């Protein structure tokens, strides 16, 4: 077996182990209880009423070739909670619900050699994904994560903020995820995080399980983009970071991307642009499903969610669950 093949096997095992640890950690961590956001958009002229029992699930669907499928209707979906079929109460396409996006940009010194074209690619992404009703914010991820730009629809402001970032410090990725989740939670609309990082946390006071706990409570979908490129001979630390990106993305219904290291930086830059183009396309093609949870449960219990498409051959991605709460919204 080649080293790269062995490395990929290790990556898969690490991803599985991290997911198991994150799920088990959720049963013991007890952060502030909060129901998922309630949708207030109108459907067929009738506003959805706020309710402690309304669960929101952001969903992406692709065909066998990986292309976004954007012609589905409510009747094409089935939603299960703890393997029990649920009645879909609301159905929205991405364009019918504004986007609230937080971009977590790793500014630690580990990505110094790629910083310029990472900034340029991220700026191009904002110009691709943003629509007039959408808002985005930027958090720099270093020793102390910082909200660089609050929610704004001004793309020029977002691009200028990216240009002002400087590489410095260590990587408190898990702390940054918690900050982003708590910032997103009260905002109306679809919640998305784009995480540009190598996935290796070096200084957080929180764990991956605690971070994913908070992200699930905010209804956020994570798209991870590896910031330093994937080398053919990755170290154990590098593989661990790749596994973290994979876990946080798949756990929330998103995807992780691993651009390759190229000698030709122009080619590498084009490939990164293509990754962001795919993320933007998926975000614009998302579906939002809502349903009313049927049964009462003790507070802070993780309830598993599964979304299926009735049309054969389609791949559906959605978050793996939500947390119950005794509080009323």
HELIX and SHEET records of a PDB file:
HELIX    1   1 UNK A    3  UNK A   28  1                                  26    
HELIX    2   2 UNK A   74  UNK A   76  5                                   3    
HELIX    3   3 UNK A   94  UNK A   96  5                                   3    
HELIX    4   4 UNK A  109  UNK A  114  5                                   6    
HELIX    5   5 UNK A  115  UNK A  129  1                                  15    
HELIX    6   6 UNK A  155  UNK A  163  1                                   9    
HELIX    7   7 UNK A  173  UNK A  185  1                                  13    
HELIX    8   8 UNK A  208  UNK A  217  1                                  10    
HELIX    9   9 UNK A  236  UNK A  252  1                                  17    
HELIX   10  10 UNK A  265  UNK A  284  1                                  20    
SHEET    1   A 2 UNK A  42  UNK A  43  0                                        
SHEET    2   A 2 UNK A  46  UNK A  47 -1                                        
SHEET    1   B 4 UNK A  88  UNK A  93  0                                        
SHEET    2   B 4 UNK A 287  UNK A 292 -1                                        
SHEET    3   B 4 UNK A  54  UNK A  62 -1                                        
SHEET    4   B 4 UNK A 315  UNK A 318 -1                                        
SHEET    1   C 4 UNK A  84  UNK A  86  0                                        
SHEET    2   C 4 UNK A  77  UNK A  81 -1                                        
SHEET    3   C 4 UNK A 302  UNK A 309 -1                                        
SHEET    4   C 4 UNK A 321  UNK A 323 -1                                        
SHEET    1   D 6 UNK A 146  UNK A 152  0                                        
SHEET    2   D 6 UNK A 135  UNK A 141 -1                                        
SHEET    3   D 6 UNK A  99  UNK A 106  1                                        
SHEET    4   D 6 UNK A 190  UNK A 197  1                                        
SHEET    5   D 6 UNK A 221  UNK A 226  1                                        
SHEET    6   D 6 UNK A 256  UNK A 257  1                                        
END                                                                             
